């Protein structure tokens, strides 16, 4: 998948031009025809044709003079006609389904998050109940963000595990027993009567970062996700590097890279994998182990007051609970191994870290990862400029990425909006 389409045929040229205009309006908010001509190097006639088509479709609207604040341009007389995305009319939905949670967002065409929903979905929850819960969560967000104010263009679903993108199937999920070949696209298309786009969550997250996050305007980067698993998506020259055609979700797996001094048995059969150290489930296992041997009254008191969940572990760090701080230090050291591996494997000059576990690690883990990458400069000075950042997208990159799948489909013409929606 090209993050930025390149033209090969006349149809590709039209698609690329449409994509360029919509991208610029997304990034700048509002632009005149002359500004679009200057930014794209397309002719005035081509820009006029594209804008006319997009206005007929209802995706773009002329900005009223009363809305414009064009500064010096306005002072020279009547301002030029300005165009923007119609963010009042259109909405897109994103849904992430993982081994322990379901998260959803509603966004407008500019990528602004309008509504967020999240619920706990235990690993033992039956498939039908997971899907019904996800649909109910999404329906509530749609009611709040769309009812009476616009129309929903489509739904994107980001999935943990292996994904058959073309068939819209969730093939496998790490911690969910009997989760095989689940017809995600069919279920949500039937429930909502809308186009549904399905992808591996790390790929969706990389797309979101390139559109709205730390990789905006960056053509080469790696996105590292640390959650129930550890995986990397790599973007090279604006192209998302996928595995073979199907299934998706097997590139960049770092969960079975060995740690220094790890001793836990991994489900892969090895001992000391990163999967057993820095994933959300591994961290909760370590909390249980520490509580079983710890005699610290302050720790025992905290965990008697809070349920043993990952959200509680993050709260424990914020309250300086000793066991949680110990785990954070260990996590930070092992995260450095993961980031170092991603940098070396992909020759990445920018690594973006996301996922629930990154929220637990905080600045201490981020700084540890940066130090690990800086040490690579001993191998080659190229790594001196490698940048490591934490994702700032909320509620998380993958859920925003799910909605971005729909926005991308709108921009390259896979979804055509209708007038009066």
Order of alpha helices (4+ residues) and beta strands (2+ residues): alpha-beta-alpha-alpha-beta-alpha-beta-beta-beta-beta-alpha-beta-beta-beta-beta-alpha-beta-alpha-beta-beta-beta-alpha-alpha-alpha-alpha-beta-alpha-beta-alpha
